[in-house]
């Protein structure tokens, strides 16, 4: 079975640096069912193609299948006695090719390139071709899976027999993908989706396959419109594993998505003179940064950092010399690390930033001694009976000099046309405060823990219902230091 990867990026032979395979050599790798070869049928400055050819030994394949006999997924085409020896596995792209790809291009899948690190992080023009791919459900499934990832897809059905066109098409397609993407993204797309299109695995699907799926799907699978289909097929229709995967993907989306009522930018006019203005989410971050600068903070905690939107803004301002993001969700921290591009930052920049898993309702000694802490759109995600524990952990134990808190103003919700009456802005909100309720809470915690406070609005101030976001800056008093 064959997979080719072509680029016209100049110099095109830099593809060899990204794949860590020299274009002037042929490379061979032993895999459990045969031998994987990498070679370059063309390699010059204008165009370079890397070919991965998997030569499957049918006897080794049958032996491997025999060792797992009785545990094959029900969809496996070899799941019958003769099928162990007579099947399409040596010829059509499947999980066998996906496994070979993960071994041969291991560094490239991780986005690592010692010689061309900047290029590894850059989208480049790519063309991928898989001449024979079993595509259960027809060519339309390939289009549905790859198009949302930015690929232009041509999936040409292969006839059952070219000599007898009246017999119709087979279940195989000739797949070509073109697009401008990072090489690591392209390889991860293929690693996941080749066995999904084949709808079979050549090995027993264990619980650790969920982690493999989420690792390879990081950054794209959570938002894919066909994530349900992908999860079910990749995990061999094992309902419990697919359920785990979808639950974790939902958690990732929750950590990384802003509230539905708050797009990144909004149009404040229509027609040819429309003006793009910052959204509430952007203005909120700007207001928090301004409060931190006003307080003279340089060592800052972002508590409940989620997907890292505020961390990215903090990292872009050199006045903040030490930045710590915490979240109870490891998936949120993974998203934050990706958004910050920690693996590609220069060492000096990377050393400014730390990501810690921590629950805000428990005391954590690591959080003590910082200039400022931010609780941006966090408190409303905490069940009201647990709020005193958060107050004690942050204001009583960590005790930063400044605490910046933002939370929705529930009175403003009537101004969101798409938000039904009585509904909160986010499905995970446990409550949303009126301006009076927020002021009462701020007065209580400042009195209890020795802080003073200033409350402001963020966003356009409505004369009837106030601003959409409430912001409080809590400053520790001299007497309580």
N, C-alpha and C positions, 0 to 999 in steps of 0.2 A: 504494500500500500504506500501511497506517495502523498506528500504535502510539500508545496513550494511556497516560499516567501520572497517577494520581489520588492525592491525599492528603486526609485529614481532620484532619491535625495543625493545631492552631490557633496563630496565624492561618494558614490553609491557603495564602494567597497568598505565604507565604514560599517556596513551591516555585519561584517565579520567581527568587528570589535564588540558590537552589541550582542551578538550570539556567542561570542568567545570561541569562534571557529574560524581558522584562517582560510581565506578563499583559495589559496594556492595548494591546499592539501585536501585529501579525502580522509574522513574520520569515521571510525567504526567503533561501536559500543555493543557489548554483550548485554542482552536483556533476557528475562526468563523464558520467552517463547521464540527467541531467534536472535537476529543481529540488526541493529539500527545503523544506518550509514548516513553521513552528512557530506554533501559535495556541492560544488557551485558550477552549474552548467553554463553560467555567464557571469562575468565579474569584470567590470570596467568602471570608469568614473561616472558614466551616464546611467548605467543600469546594472544591478547585481541581483542574482537569484540564488537563494540557499534552498537546497532540496533535502528533505528528510525522507529516506526510503527505509521502510521497515520490512525486512525479509523474515517472514514467519516460517519456522520449521513445523510442519503439521504434526510430526511425532511429539515434539516438545510441547506443542499446544495441547495435544490430546492427553499427554501425561499430566500437564498442569490442570486440565479440566478434570481428569480422573481423581487427582488429589482432593478436589473440592466437590466430588460427586455427591449429589443429594442436597447440595446447598445452593445450587445455581438459582438466580432469579428466574421467575416463571417466564419472563419475556425473552430469555436467552435463546437464540436460534439453535444452539447446540444442545438444548435440554431434552434430548432423546438419544437413544443408544447410538444409532448410525450417525447422528449429527455431530458426535464427538470427532468423527473422522471426515465426514463429507459436509462442508459448510463454507460460508463465504468469508470466514475470519481472516485468512491470509491475504485477501484481495480487496476488501472494502474497509474504509476508515471506520474505526470503532474505538472502544476504550483501550484496545491494545496500542493503537497509535497515540492516544492521549497519554498513556503511561510512558511510552517511549519518549514522547515530547518532554515530559516532566523530568526525565533522567538526562536527556541529551542537552536540553536548554535550561538547566536548573538556574544558573545565574541570571540568564535573560528573563526568566519568569519572575524573578524577584526585582527586576529593574536595575540590576547591578552591572556596571561596566567600569573596570579600573581605568581603562584607557580613554573612554569617552563618556564620563559621567553626565555631562551637560546634555549630550545627544540622547542618552538613555531616558532623560526626563522630558524630551521634546517630541511632540507628535511629528511624524514624517509620513510621506506618501507610501502606502503599502498596497500590495496586491497579494492575496492569498488564494491558492488554488488547491482543491482536493478533487482529483478527477473522478474518484468513485467513492461515494458516501451513501451508506444505507440511511434513508430518510423516512422514518415511519410517520405516516400522515401526509406525505407528499411534499413537493417543493415549497408550498406555501408555508409550511412549518419553519423551514430554514429562513425564509423572509421574515417571519414574525419574530424569530429569535435574534437575528443579527441586525436587522434594520434599526431597532431602538438604540443600538450601541454605536451608531454612526457609520455603519458600513452600507455601501451600495451592493446589493446582492443579486447575483445571477445564478439561479439554480436550475439547470437544464436537466429534465428527466431523461434517463437513458432507456432506450427501447429494450424490450425483452429479447428481441432478436432483430438485428438490422436487416436481415434477409426477409423478415416477415413483419413489416410495419403494422399489418392489420392486427397483430397480437397485442398491440398497445405498449404502454410504458411499464418498465420494471419499478421496483421500489427503491431504486438507486438514482442519485443525481450527480451531475458534474457541477461542483460548487466553486464559484469565484466571488471573492470579496474584495472590494476596493474602498479605500478610505485613508484619512490622515489621522493616524493614532500612534501612540507610543508602542514600541515593539513589545514591551512587557504586557500592555493591555491586550494586544492582539493575541499573544500566546495564551494568556489566561482565558480569553474568550473561547479559544479553540479547545483548551484543556477541559473546560466545563461542557461546552456545547456539542463537541463531537460525539461523546457517548449519549448525550441527551437526544440528539437526532437519531442515532442508532437505536436508542431505547433498550440497551442491554449492557451488562457489565460482564467482563470475563473472569471476575473474581467475586468472592463473597462480600457483600456490602455490610460492614460492621459499623457500630456507632461513631467511630472516629471519622467516617466519611462525611459526617455533618461538618466537622471542623475543616476538612479539606475543601468542601464546597464553599464555605463562607470565606475561607482564606483566599481561594482563587477568585471568588466573586466580589471581593472587597472593592468598594467604590462604584459598583455598577449593578450588582444583582438585587440589592434591596429596593431599587427604584425600577427594576425591569417589569414591564407590564405582564410578562409571562413567567414571573418568578415561581408561581405555583406549579406550572407545568415543568419547569426546569428542576425544581426541587424534587418533585415526585419521580421523574424519570431518572435523574442523576442518582437518587437513592433507591433505585430498583423497586419503586412503588411500595416501599416499606412505610406504611402509614405513620407509625410512631416517629420514625426518623424525619420524614418530611414535615410532620407537625413541629418537631423541635426546630428544624431549620427555618420554617416560616415564622415561628415565634421569635426567634433571634433576629431575623431580618426585620420584623416589625419593630423590635426594640431599637435596631440601628436607625430606622427611619424616624422613630420618635425622637431619638437623640440628636438627629441632624437636621430635622425639618423645622422651620419657623411656624408660628401659628398660621392657620389658613387665612386669617383676616389680614395678615401682614406680608404682602409681597415685598421683594427686595427693592423694587422701584415702582413708582406709580406715575400715571399721567395726570397732571393737574389741569390740562386743557385737552381739547380734541382738535382734529384737523391738522393742517400743515404746520401750524405754529405750536403744536403740542410740546410741552416741556417735561423732561424726565427729572423728577425730584427724588431725593432720598426717601426711602420708606421709613416707617416707624422703627423697624429693626435696626436700620443704619443709624438713625437719629438717636436711638437709645444707646447704642455703643459709643457714639460720639459724646453723648452726655456723661456716660460713665468715665470715659477717658478724661474729659475735661475736669470732672470732680477729682479724679486721682492726681492730675497735674496740679490742680488748685491746692490739694492737700500736701503736695511735695513728696508723694510716695515714689519710691524706686523699687522696693521689694514687694511684690503684689501676689496675692492669692486669688485665683478665679475658682470659687467654690461651686460645684455643680456645673462644670465647664461644658458639658454636653459635647457637641461635635467640634468645638474649638473656634467658633466665630469671634468671640472676644479675645481669645488667646492670640489669634492671628493679628488682630489690631494692636494688641499690647506688644507683640514681637516686632512690629514695624516701627515702634517708637523707642529710640535708644535711651530715653530717659528712664525706662524701666529696665533695671540691671538684672533683676532676678524675677522670673515669672513661674508660678506654680499653678497647674490646673489639676483639680481633683474631681472625681466623679465616682459614684458607686458602681457604674456600669463599665466593665472592661471594654465592651464594644464601642461605647462612646469615646473612651480614651484612644482606641485604635483609630476611630474616625478623626479625632483631634490630631493625632500624630500624622495622619495622612494629609490633613488640611494644612498643617504646619510644614509638611515635607521635611520632617526631622531627619529622615535618613539621607537627605540630600543637602542639608544645611552645612556650611562650614563649621568646623569644630568650635570656634569661638562663639558663634551664634547659637549653636546647639546647646552649649554649656549654660546659656542663660535660662533655658526652659526645662522644666521638670513636669512629668505627668504622674500623679499618684492615684491609686484607687483608695477611696476613703468615703465613709458614710457620714454625712453631716449631723446625724443625730447621736453620734458617739464622739467622745473626746479623742483627739489625735495629737500627741505631743509634737509631731512634725510640723504642725501648723502654727506653733507659737513663735512670737518674735518678729512678725512681719509688719511692714509699714501700713499695709492696707489689705482688706479682703473685699471681694465683690460677690454679692448674691444677686445675680442678674436673672430675673424671671425664674427664681428657684423656690421661694417660700410657698408659692401657691401649689407646688407639686407635693407638698408635705401634708400628711393627714393632720388636721388640727390638734388632736391629742398628742402628736409628736413634736409640735412646734416648741414647747418648752425645752425639750431635749436639744433641738437645734440651737435655740437661744443660748443655752448653757455651754454647748460645745464651742460655739463661735465667739459669743460675747463674754462668756464667763471663763472659758479655758484658754482658747487661742488668744483672745484679747488683742487684736491688732489695733494700732493707733486710730485707724479710720476704717469704717465699714460702709460700703455703698450698697444700697438695697433698691432694686426696682421690682415692680409688680403691676399687673394690669389694674386699671380703674374700671370696675364693673359697670359704673354708671355710663361710661362711654360706649358700651356695647350696642346700645340702640342705634348708633351711627353706622354700624356695619350692616349693610343691606343683606349680605349673604349669611348672616348669623341669626338663626332662629331665636325667638324670644325665650329667655330662660336658659339658653345654652351658654357654656363657657367658651373661651376662645380656643382652647386646646382640650382634646379628649382626656388628657391626663391631669388636668387641673382639679385639685380637691376643693378649692374655693376661689373666689375672686372678691376683693374688698372694695367697698365704697371708699371715698376720700375720708370720711369720718372714721370708718373702721381702721383704715391704715394709720391715720393720725393717732388713734387710741393705742394701737399696738406699738407704734414708735414711742409714744410717751411712756408706756409701761416698761419697755425693755431699756430705755435710756435711764430711767429712774432706778431700775433694778441693778443695772450693771455699770453705772457711772459714766454715761456718755451724754453729750448734748447732740441735738439734731436739727437739721434744716431740711424741709420737704419742698420739692419742686415738681413741676409737671414736665413731661417730655412729649413732644408732638404739638400739633395745633390745639390751642386752648379754646374749647367750646364754651361760650358764656353760660350755657345751661348745665352741661354735664362735665365740664372740666377737660383736662388733657387725657389722652388714651393711656398713658403710662404714668405711674407715680414713682418718684425717686426720692430717697432719703439719704442724706450724708450724715452718718453718726461719727462723732469725734470724741475720743476718750478724754475725760476731764483730767486736769493736773492732779487732783486729789486722789484719783483712782489709779494713777500710774504706778 
